[in-house]
Amino acid sequence: MPDKTVRTFGFRFLMFLLIVAAFSLALVIVSFLVPAWSEVALIAAPCAVAAVFLLLVQSQRGSDKSDAKMRAVIDGSNVMHWRNGEPCFTPLHDVVQELKTLGFDPGVIFDANAGHLLIGKYQDDDKLAKRLDLPEDAVVVVAKGSPADPIILAAARDLKAIVVTNDRYRDWAEDYPEVQEPGFLIRGGYKSGKLWLDGRIKEALEPSSPT
């Protein structure tokens, strides 16, 4: 269902609930003022309670949506080389923190050998997640022998996320043409010891123009 249709339906449903709640509350008040209508309260009161409850639920759903963060997938095996070309946790920590500061919800995907490159031994999702201070489900170490690239791109597509990497993914451009779209792949690095990210990253946080 198109977003515009969903918003229209949601607005109409909200208005319907408001009308039901107001009408039901009015009937409850009238039933107390007019004894002959006392039995109406038996129907109107539950309707009013139900309508108010649904209004609260709808309000909470709207709040949850407004608080939703833009996703960012970090190419961990690429980013860990950003500082001096040697694999280390520093650029990973810096990128994760910067993304959080900007308002993104970051996740990291690594090649299977990431742990060996970083500390000399295999590290699974849980261990790397703890080192990066991220939830376990926000970090993925792909299976040995499987390339991380298509998993990174598939995750970004499913999550409607940006990808933080200096890789251009040219070998995957046919299956994932979005790699050629401006702002999908966010480059970065260090200048004078300070992390920088492609300025287009902030465009991802801007709401899309209505169609």
C-alpha angles and dihedrals in degrees: 000000000000116000092241091055091048092051091048092050091047092051093048091048090050091051090048091053091049091052093047092048093048094045093047093048090049091053091049091053092047091049090057093048096044113048092200088064095050093112090057088070090066088067102028097051096056090045091053092049092048093048093049090048092052090048090055091049092050090048091052091049090052090050092050091052093048090051093050112120130221111253126236125191114206118209092223098188089054100041094049088069096052096098112069091330093275121116111254141141096245098085090043091054091045094050094046091050094045092051091050090049090052091051102260128136102227131206129178131216121193138188113248093256095056094106092051091052094046104041106358099259140069117281123192129209094275096050094048091044090056091049090052095042091238132130113268091244089058093064127064129185108193122227119272111272094022120108115235094213099082091043091052092049094044091050091049091050094049093045095040086235137152120243120229108210145108090228115107095203091218091162089060100042094104093056094035108033090170088082086078094053116103112253097018095096112045116202125204148159142148131297120184088348094304127114118244129186129195108278090230089074089085091058089066089063093055115097115252116254112255115256 
